[in-house]
């Protein structure tokens, strides 16, 4: 994650020393003790999954850098407060990228992409948002054992929430996902993950 962030900042004209400093902050934040799933490993998995989707989606150097920055920053603030966390993460990205001298158009694009993860919905006109949201939800289509480990990790992050409240809230989120006509936006993501994701979600719903 560190190297990917620095390369993308520098690739968009940012200062290397500033990029390295913000990369250290990224690592520290993703390594916070209260995180079990939303860690550096999640970011690295997303970056790897982009490469899978890039086999069918053409991304130029600008798109790759913007997408890398958005992926690295999208959960930099994570306190288990949906909406508030994403807005704080977007603001963090804006401050750090601006401080590094990255151009305003790139900063705006990264901020908008991070904010898109609040609802995980897009208008279908933004290919980068489609890829970002798909790789963020790729874990839903993982093999059952890996999916179950993800569920355990997310529950650990919400250990302060009582079981009945957790079940109610989690079930609402899962139903909102499985009832979507379009869970994954890109053709390749649908081919790779949609069927398994829907099966995993239904299986988890049955256990709540």
N, C-alpha and C positions, 0 to 999 in steps of 0.2 A: 504494500500500500504506500509506504513512504516514497519509494522510488517512482511509482506511478504518478503520485501527486506532484512530486518535484518536476518530473519530465513534462507533465501537462502544463504546469505553471510557467516553466521556462519556455515551453513550446508556444505558449500564447504571449510571449514577450515579457514575462515577469522576471523579477530579480531572483537569482538562484539562492542567495543567502536568506532572503525573506521566505522563499519557498521552503527551504530546509527548516527554518524556525517554525513555520506553520505545520509542517509535516511532523515535527516532534510533538506539537500540541495534539495533532490528530491521533498519534500513537498513544499518548497519555490518556486522552479522552476515551478512545475505544478500549483501553485497558482498564477502565474504572471497575472497581470491585463489585458494583451492583449489577453489572452486565453479565448475562450468561449466553444470550444469542446474538445481540446487537454489538458484536465485537469486531476486531480486525478481520477475523476469519470470515464473517459475513460479507464484508467489503471485498475481500480477495476472491470469494466465491462468485460474487457479482461480476467482478472484472473478468474472471475466467469465462463465465457464461456469456458475456458480451462477445468473446472470441468465437463461441459456438454459433451465435446468431449472426455474426459478421460474415460467416460463410455464405449467407444468402442475402445479406444487407450490405450495401456498399457504404462505407464510412470513410470520408476523407480525413486528413490530419486534423482539421478544425473540429469536425464532429467527434472524433475520437478523444481529443483533448477535453472538449466541453463535457462529454459524457463521463470521462474519467474523473474530472473535478466534481461533477454532480454526485457520482457514486461515492467517492471518498467522503464528501461532506454531508451526505443526506441524513446520516444518523449521528453526526458529531456531537450533538446535544441529545441525550436520551435519558429522560427521567420518568418514563412511563406516563407521559401526559400527551396523548394524541392531539395533534394540531399545534399545540404550544411547542412541542419539541421540534417539529419540522420548521416552523417559522423561526425559531431560535437558530436552528442549523443553517437555514438560508441566510439569516442575518450574519452568522459567523462567516460563512463563505464570502459574502459580500465584503465584509471588513478585511479579511485576510487577503483576498485576491486584489482588492483595491490598493491595499497597503503594499502589495508586491508589484504594483504597476501594471496589472493586467487591464486590458482595454475594457471600456464600459460595456460594449456589446457582448463580450464574453461573460462578464460579471452578471449582466442581465439574464443571459441564457441559463447560466448555472443556477442562479437564484430561482428562476421560473421552474426549472426541472426539479429542484429540491422541493419546492412548494407543491408540485404535482403529486408528490407522494403522500400528501395529506388525505386525499380522497381516493387515490389510485384510479383516477379517471382522467381521460384525455379526449380531445375532440376528434382524434383520428387524423389530424392534419400535421402533427408533429412527430416525425419518425424517431427522433431522439427520445422523446417522452415515452413513446411506445416501447422502445428497447429498455429504457431505464425501469419502467414499471414491470415489464415482463421479467427481467432478471431479478428484481426485488422479490417477486413472487415465485421464482423458480423452485424454491424449497418446497412449495406445496406439492410439486410433482415429483418429489424425491421418492426413492424406494421406502417402503413402510418403516423399516428400522430407523432410517435417517430422519424421516418425518416425525416419528415418535420422539426421537431425541430432541428435535427442534421444539416440539410441543412442551416437553419437559423443561427446556431451557427458557422458553418464554414464560411458562408458569413460574419458574424460579425468579424471574425479573418482577413478577407481580405477587411475590410471596406475602406482601403486606395486605393483599386483598383476600377477604374471606372466601371460602370455597363456594358458597352459594352465589355470591356476587360474581366470582370469577366465571362460574358455569353460565350464568345468565349473559354476561358481557361477551364471553368467548363465543357462545352459541349465536348471538346476534351478528357478530363479525363473520363467522363462518357461513351463516345463511345468506348474508349479503353478498358473499363471494360466489357460493355455489349456485345461487339463483341468477347470476348474470348470464346473459346470452353469450357474452364475450368475456372470458376470463383473461385470456392472453391475446394481445393485439397483433403480434407478428405471426405470420404463417408458420415459421419454423418453431417458434415457441409453442404454438398450439400443437404442432405435430409431436414435439418432444415431451410436453408436460401436461397438456390439458386433461387427458383421460385419467392419468394417475392422480392428478391434483383433485379432481372431482371425487374420485374414489376415496382418497385420503380424508378429504373434508367430510364426506358422508360418514365415513368410519368414525372419525372423531366426534361428530355430532351424536352418533349413536352411543358414545361412551359418556356423554355429559349428563 
